[in-house]
Amino acid sequence: MEKLEDNNARLAIMELANMISVPMSLNVVVRLNIADAIWQNGLNTPVLASEILLSILPFGTGDPENLQRILRMLASYGVFNEHISSGDTVQRS
């Protein structure tokens, strides 16, 4: 029974974390115009997180791995789609 309670506590903590992280991630996506960068003037083709960063932050700032995590989390909520190419490279659209 104790293991079930531990598991329920972990699930509650994850739920609370998502209550904060999803709106904050959406805020970042909107403020940085990430959807526009993905849309690419109407092409809307899969694009790497590093390519998105280059188009919104042209001076090489930003961490593509962190952006990839944000996009993956938002993809789990249906905001974006995740595409895996044959080279195991994660792409977003």
PyMOL commands that set and color helices and strands:
alter all, ss='L'
color gray80, all
select helices_A, chain A and resi 2-31+34-39+49-56+64-76
alter helices_A, ss='H'
color red, helices_A
select strands_A, chain A and resi 82-84+90-92
alter strands_A, ss='S'
color yellow, strands_A
deselect
rebuild
show_as cartoon
